[in-house]
Amino acid sequence: MSWLKRFIIGKPLDNEALKDEKYSVFWGLPILSSDAISSVAYATEEVLIVLIPAVGVLAFKPLIGISWAIIGLLAILTFSYRQTIMAYPGGGGAYVVASENLGSYAGVAAGSALAIDYILTVAVSISSGVFIISSAFPILLKHQVLLALIILGVILIGNLRGIRESAKFFGVPAYAFMFAMMSMIIVGVAKVYIFGKVPMGPAHLLGVGPEPLTIFLVLKAFSSGCAALTGVEAVSNAVPNFKDPAPKHANRVLLLLAFIVLCLFGGISFLAYLYHAVPLAHESVLSQISTQIFGHNFMYYFIQVATMVILVMAANTAFAGFPMLFSLMARDGYAPRQMTQRGERLSYSNGILVLTLIAAFLIIIFNASVTRLIGLYAVGVFISFTLSQSGMFMHWLRRKDKGWHYKAAINGFGAIVTFITVLVIGNTKFFMGAWIVIVAIPILMAMFMKIKRHYKAVAEQLRLKPEELGALDFSKATYRNHVIVPIESINRASVRALRYAKTISDNIVAFNIATNEEAEHRFKEKWNQLNTNIPLIVKYSPYRKVVEPLLDFIESYEEHNYQPGDMITVILPQFSVCHWWQNILHNQSRLFITRNLLKHKHIVIATIPLQLRQDQMVIEEAHQKGMESFDNPQKRSS
């Protein structure tokens, strides 16, 4: 297993290697921007899914206007997050900004919303990637869930191998996608306006839809298209992952991200308008457009594969952001402390594993359906956008640095626009699944606050005041120790436990539970052969229970013998087998005993191990010594 682990994730890295595990602009762009960049593969389609059934071919004119509104919102967010990066170079994005400027509850709300967004990013992106490739290879349509889980496993391994290796592993395909999309946009526009091609998309079969084009319908389509903006916050969350000067490199990546999304999302929406592509159950809009432009040649399949890979990489953006977010929340006590620990390859491996498990659960529950998952999407991220922008607005009001009026105006305007967007998304997508996220955020907040209270209570109970430290006198600090040794039978393990007990106390008692009278008689007979003055108590258990009588005895002993300054040590003999599967063959009563004894303040639990050798080796040695009783039941019982 150790060899397999080394093969999969590589050799451990020391702490000094962390400086080499940072992003440059070239590698940071595909890793941290792939979520936003990949959204262009399905954002246009999601807008059309809302408009086409309602208004038919009339959907293509408002598509352009909605696309421009989304691009305008992207510009606002880009300028706002540039200020966040410079003001908070330690990373954390919305969580840190909201915590410091709006209070802990706002910070936890932002963290909860971002956590949900990252989880949904993984589920939606992988599901969308699988659908794209299934459009090109229909034989895969029946196996989308399995394919999605396999891809998720590959991403997991790539991220466990560390930041630098995951950047190289996932970086090149991102640039391939950008090249593929720009090629399709340029060739597609040229075919219409230079070569005079007349598009023959499936939309020519549609008439005018049954519904009028209303403001509510436009807002609903806008909310679906806002999926193109998810991932913008990832750069500000992961500023510490960039090489020095980190804020400068992060800002460059953010600007490049905005420019690329503007070109690709605007270009694909324009192509959908030109080529009249409509959402179909068996083929994506992107597949229809590329078919009309290139036919089913190499470029068509190159676009489909590149799109699938970038959508998979969008999930990788969440794998960069989610562990970083949870490490910061864990540092502040809102998440399990294990989330702050870096793994052998210097990645936050615990956060990576948690994200993988939850995303796999969502993929299975929602059957890897983008349409079913997209209703949950974007609500969380726009809540975090609003809290982040509001926090930055308060930050400039308090600091009043040079040019703070201009900076506060940008963040204030961003807060208003994103808040309006939250209301639009929440209202239009409420019954499509957004209610799940709206309910889940307060539940997550309650969980995080409960974890925080627990850590505060633990710290308060463990804390020693300076005057208490000075008053401690270790020269007189001794405990009167009572030792109880539960013994199942007289063997090497139990004898080692008894001998160890003699080294730590003179006040020892051995305790045995007999499940029948014959067993009690045999045990006492063998005990009498031991050369020991340790008193023995044998408890007869007519109902064949073992753990409960032992716990009753220990609690009774504590009640009648404990005095202030005393400690009771329970020594549990335990043998260690050679293979993991052999543990199944032996009872695990020690675990139940330990769990119950931990509730007692003055009881110490000690385990005495005895390592056993390989079965075959022991049996061969026994046969050589003439111990036929191994294979003779009559001799063994006698």
N, C-alpha and C positions, 0 to 999 in steps of 0.2 A: 504493500500500500504506500509506503514511503517513496519507493521508486516511481510508482505511478503518479504520485503527487508532484514529484520533482519534474517528471516528464511533461505534465500538463501545465503547471504554472511556473516552472523554472526554479532556479536556486534562490535562496533567501538573499535579500539585499540589506546591507547595514545602513545605519542612520545617515552616514556621510554621503550615501548615494542619492539622497533625496534631492539635492541640488541639480542632479543630472536627470531627474524625473519630471522636469518642468516643461511646459509648452513654449515653443516659439510661435510667432504669428502664423507661420506657414502650416504648422501642425495643429495649433490651437483652433484655427478657423474651421476645419472640417469636423473636429470633435465637438466643439461647443456651439457651433452654428448649424449643425446638421439637422437639428429638430426644426428650426425655423425654415431652413432651406428646403427640407424634405416636405414641409407642409404644402408647398406649391403643387405637389403631385396629386393632392386630393382636395385642396381648399376650393378650387374652382368647381370641381365636381359636386361638392357639398352645397354650394350656392345653387347650382342647377337642379339638384335633387329637390330643393324647396320650390323653385320657380317653375320648372317645366310642367309638372302635373297640374299646376294651377292656371298658368297663362299660356302654355304651349310655346310656339315659336316667338311670341312676344317677350320671352324671358331673356333673349340675348342682348337687347338694348340696356335694360337695367343692370345686367351683369357687368358691363363696363363701368357704370357709375358706382356700383357697390365695390368693385375692385379698387377704384381710385380712393374711395372712402377708407378702405382697409389700408392702402398704401400710405394715406395721410396719417392714420393712427400709428402706423409703424414709424413714421418720421418723428412724431411726438415722443413715442417711447424711446427711440434711439437717442434723441437729445437729452431726455430725462435720465436715462441710465448712464449716459456718459458722465453726468454730474455725480451720480451715485458711486461710480467706480473711483472717481478722484477723491470723493469725500470719505469713502470707506474702502481703502485698499486691502483691508484684511478679509474681504469677501463676506459672504452671508446674504448679500442682496436684501430682499424685502424683509427677511426675518430680523436681521441686525438693525436695519434702518427703523423699522416699526418699533422694535423693542426699546431702542435708545431714545426715540422721539415721541412715541405715542403710548408707551407703557408696556408692561409684560403681557397683558392680555392681547393687545394688538399684535405684538410680536409672535405670540403663540398661534394666533389666528392666521397670520401670514405664513408661519411655518407649516401649519396644518394644511392650508390651501395649496402651498407649493408642493408638499409631500404627495397630496392627492394628484396634482397635475403631473408630477414626475412619474408616478405609477401608471396613470392613464396614458402618458406619452409612450411608455414602453408597450403597453397593450395595443394602443391604436396604431402606432407606427409599424409594429411587427405584423399585425393583422392586415394593415393596408398593403405592406410589402408582399405578403403572401397572396393577397387578392390580385395585385398587379401581375405577378408572375403566373398566377393561375389563369389570367386572361390570355396570356401568350401560350400556355400549355394547359388546356382544359382538363386533361387527365388528373391534374392536381386539385381540382375543385372539391373533390370528396375528402381530401386529406389535409384541409387547411389548418385545422387545430394541431395535428401532429407536426406538420411542417413548421408552424409557428413556435411550438415548444422546442423543436430541434434548433431553430435559429436562436431562440432565447438562451439555450444552453451554450451555443457557440459564443454569444456575446458575454455570457457569464465568465467563461474561461478566458476570453480575451481581456476582460477587465481585471480578473484576479492576477493576471500576469504583470500588471503594473501600468502606470500612466504612460510611460514612453512607448512601451510595446503596443499598447492598445491604440495609441495615436498613429503609429506606423501601420498597424493592422487595418484600421478603419479609415485612414486618411486618404489614401490614393483613390478608392472608389468614390469619395465625395467629389473630388475634382473631375472624375470621369462623368459623374451625373451632371455637373455644371456644364461641361463640354457638350454632353448629349442634348441637354435642354436648349442651350444657346444655338446649337446647330439646327435643331428642329424649329426654333422660333425664326431664325434667319431664313432658312430654306422655305418654311411655310409661308412667311410673309412675301418672300420673293416670288413664289409660284403664283400667288394671287395678283400682286401689283406689278410684277415685271413680265411674267410669262403668261398672264391672263387665264390661269386655271380657274375653272368654276367648281367650287366645292360641292360634293354630293353626299353630305352626311345624312344620317338617319332622320334628322329633324325635318327634312322636306316631306316626310310622311305624316307629320303632325299638323293639326290645324290650330286655331286659337283655343286656348284652354277654357274650361268651364267657369273660371273665377275672374273677377276684375283684378287688376294690379293695384293693391292697396298699400298704404304705409306700413301696416302690420306685416304684410307679406314681405316687403322689402327689408324691414328690420329683422324678420326671422331669417331671411337669406343672409343678411349681413352677419348675424350672430353665428351662423354656420361657417361662413368664410373667415371669421376671426380665428379659426384654427391655424391660419397661416402665421399668426403672431405668437403662438406658443413657442417658447424656447429663447425669446429675446432676453429674458432675465438670466439665462444660464451663464452668460459671460460675467455678469456682475457677481454672481454667486461664487464663481471659481477664480477670482482674481489671484489668490495666492498660488494657484497652479501654473502661473506664467513665470517665465524667466524675468529677472530684473532688467529694467524697471517694469515691474508687473503692471501697474495702472496704465502706463503708456502702451504696452503691448495689448492689454485687454481692450483699450479704447479703439485701437486700430482694427482689431478683430470685430468689434461691434459695428464700426462704420462699414467695413467690408460686408458684414452680414446684411446690413440694411440695404446696401446697394445691390447685392446679389438677389435678395428677396424681391426688391422692387422690379428688377429686370425680369426675373423668372416668373413671378406670380402675375405681373402685368402682361408679360408676353404670352403665357399660357391662356389667360382669360381672353386675350385678343384673338388667339388662334381658335378658341372654342366659339367665339363670336363669328369668325370668318368661316369656319368649317362646319358649324352647326352640329357639334358633338353633343349627344344627350346621354345621361346616365342610364346604363343598362345593367341588368343583374349579372350577366355573364361576361361583360367587357367594360373596362374602365374608360373614362373620357380620354385619358392620355393615350390609351391604346388605339382608340378610334382616330384621334388626330394624327398620330404617327403612322397609322395605316394609310390614311389619305395622302400624307406627305411623301412617305418613303415606300409604301407597299410592304409586303412581307419579305423584305431583304435583310441584309446584315444590320443596317442602321435601326430597323424596327426592333429586332431582338436585342441589340445593344442598348437601346433606350429602355426596354422593359427590364432587362437585367440590372442596368445602372439605377433605375428607379427603385427596384426592389431593394438593392443594396443600400441606397441612401435612406430609404424608409427604415431599414434595419438600423442604420447608423443613427437615425433620430432617436431611437431607443438608447443608443450609446450616450447621447447627450444627458439623458436622465441618469445614466450610470455614473456620469461625472458629477452631476449636481446633487442628487439625492444623498449619497454618502457624505459629501461635504456639508450639506445642510444639517444632517442628523449629527455629525460630529460637533458642530457648533451648538446645536440644541442640547446635546449630551454634556458638553462642557459647562453649559449653564444649568444643568440638572433637570432638563425637561424630557430627556430620553435616556435609555439605559446607558450606563457609563461605557459598556463594551463598544459603543459606537465611536468612541474617541480613539480607539486603538487601531493603529495601522497594522496590516497583515505582513506576511513575510516579504511581499514584493512592494511594500510601502503604500499600497492602496488601502482604503477603508473597507476591508473585506467583509466585515460584519454587515455594514450597510448595503453592500452589493448583494449579499445573500438574501437579506430581508426583501429588498426590492425585487429580486428574481422570483421569490416564492409568491409574493402578493400578485405580481404581474401574471405569473403562470395561472394562478387561481382565476383571475379576471378573464384571461384568454379562454379558459375551459368553460367558465360559467356563461360567457357571452358568445361562445362558439366561434371565436375569431372573426366576428362580424364588425366591420368598421361602422356601418350605419347604426348598429345598436350601441356601440361604445361612444360614438361621436356625440351623442346626446349628453353624456357625462363630461365631455371635454370642454375646455376653455373657461368654464365657470371659475374653477379654482385659481387658474393663473391670472385672470382679470381681477379677482379679489386681492391677490397678492400685489398686482400692479397698483391698484388703488391705495392699498395700505403703504406701499413703498413710496409712491409719489406724495401722499399726504405726510408721511414721515419726513421726506426731504424738504417739503414746504416748511414744516415746523423747524427743521434743522437750520434753514437759512434765516428764518425769523429770529432765532435765538443767537446765532453766531454773528449775523450782520457783517460778514466779510465784504471785501471789495467786490462790487458788482452784485451784491446779494439781491437787489430788487429784480434784476434780470433773471437770476437763477431761480428765485422764488416764484416768479411769474411762470417760467417754463414748467416747474414741478407742480404748481397750483393748477395750471391749465391741464396738465397731464392727469392730475387726480380727478378733476371734474369729468374729463372725457372718458377715462377708464371706468369711473363710477357709473356714468350713464350706460356704458357698454355692459357693465355687470347687470344693471337692471334690465337691459334689452335681452341679454342672453338668458338670465334667470326667468324672465317672463315668457319668452318664446320657446324655451327648451325645457320648461319646468316639467311637463308631462312626458317629455321624451327621455327623461332620466336625470335631468339637472337636479331634481328634488333629492336624489340620492346623495349628491355631493353637498347640497345645502344642509342636509341632515347629518352627513358624515363629519363635516368640519367641527361643529360643536362637540360631537362625541370624541373626536381626536383631541380637541382642546381640553376636555375634561380629563382624558387619560393622561395627557402631558402634565397638566396641573397636579394630578394625583401623584405622578412620579416625582414631581418637584417637592411636594409636601413630604413624601416618604424620605427623600434624600436629606431634606432639612431636618426631619425628626431624627434620622440616624446620626447626622453630624452633631446635633445637639446632645444626644445621649453619649456619644463617644468623646466629645470635646472635654479636654482638661484645661482649666484656667491656670494662668501662670502661678497663682498662689498655691493651687493644688499640686502642681509639679514640684514646687519647692518644698512642700510639706511631706513628700513621699520619702520614707526611710526603708530602703531595700535591705539593709542589714537585719531588720526585724520582720521583714515581710515574708512570713511562712504560713502555709496552709496545713491544717490537720487533714490528712488524706485517708478516706475510706475507699477501699477497692472491692469491687464486685466483679467476678469472672464468670460469666455464663458459659457453661460447658455442655455440649451436646453428647460427646463421648470422650473417652480417654485416648488421645492420639498425639502425634507430634505437635500439631498446631495448638491444642489445648495445653499441653505441658509447657510449651514455650511461653504461652500467655501467663501461666501460673508462676513460672520462674521470673518473668519480667515484673509481675506484681510484687514479688518479694523485694525487688530492688527499689521500689518507690514507697512502700508502706509496710508496717507490721500489722495493720488492721485490715485483714483480707477475709473475704468469704467467697467460696465457690458455690455456684447455683446450677442445679440441673433440673430439667423437666422430664418426667417419665410419662409416656402416653399409655403404658400398661404395666401391670405388676411385674411381669417377667423382665421387662426392660429395666425397671427400677432395681430388681434384684441383681441383674448382671452388672449394672453400672456400679452399685455399691461394692460388689465383689471385686471389681477391677480397681476401684478407688482405694480399697484397703491395701492393695499391693503397692501403692505409691508410698514413698518414704517422705510424708509431708505432715505438718501439723496444722495445715490450713483447714478451717472448719468447712464442712459441706452441708448444704441444705438441698434436699431433693423434694420437689413439689410434684405430686401426682396430679395429672390432668386427665380426668375421665372422659372429657369431650375432645381429647387429642389436640387441643390448642397449645401453641408453643409461645407465640409472641405476646399474647395478652397476659398470661401468668407471669412472664418475666417482667413486663412493664409494671404489673401490679406489685410485684415483690420489690422492685427498685423504688417505686414511689412510696411504698410502705416503709422501706428501710430509711429513705430520706426523711419521712415524717417522724419516725421514732428515734433516729440516731443523729440527725443533723443538729449542730450547734453553730452559732455565729463564728465565722472564721474557718469552718470546715469546707472541704470539697469531697465529692464522691466521684471516683473514677471508675467507669465501666470499661473493662478491657474485652474486646471482641476478637476471638481468634478468627482468622480468615486466610484460606489458602488461595493462591493465584494460579489459574490454569494456563496452559500454553497457547490455546487458540480461543478466539472470541466466542465461537459457537459452543464451546464446552461450558460456558457460563449458563447456557440455557438448561443444562442437565442438572444444575444444582440450585437449591432454593436460595432466594435472595432476602432472607429474613433480616439480615444485618441492615439492609436499607430501611426497612420499616421500623426497626428498633431505633436506628439513628435519627430518623425523622421525628419520632415521638420524643426522644430524649432531648432534642435540641430546644424543646419548649421549657426545659428546666434550667434555672439560672445557675445552680451550683453543681451541675453534673458535667463531668468531662468525659468525652468519648474517645477511647484510644483503640486503634486497630493494629493487631499484631499479624503481619503477613507471613505466609510460608509459600515460597515459590515451588511449584511442582514441576517435575521433568516430563519429557515426552512419554506417552503411554507405552509405546512399543518397547522403548529402552528399559522401562521399569519391569515390564512383564518378562522380557528376556533375562534380565538379571535375576528375577525371582525364580524362574525355571532352572537357571543354572545352580541356584542354591537349594533346589529340591523342594520348593514350596508349591506342591501340587494343589494346595487348597484353593488357588486361584480358579481352578477349573472343576473343583469337587465341592458341590454344595453341602454335602454331609460333613466333610472335614471343616469347611469354612464355618458352619453353624456351631460345630463343637468347639 
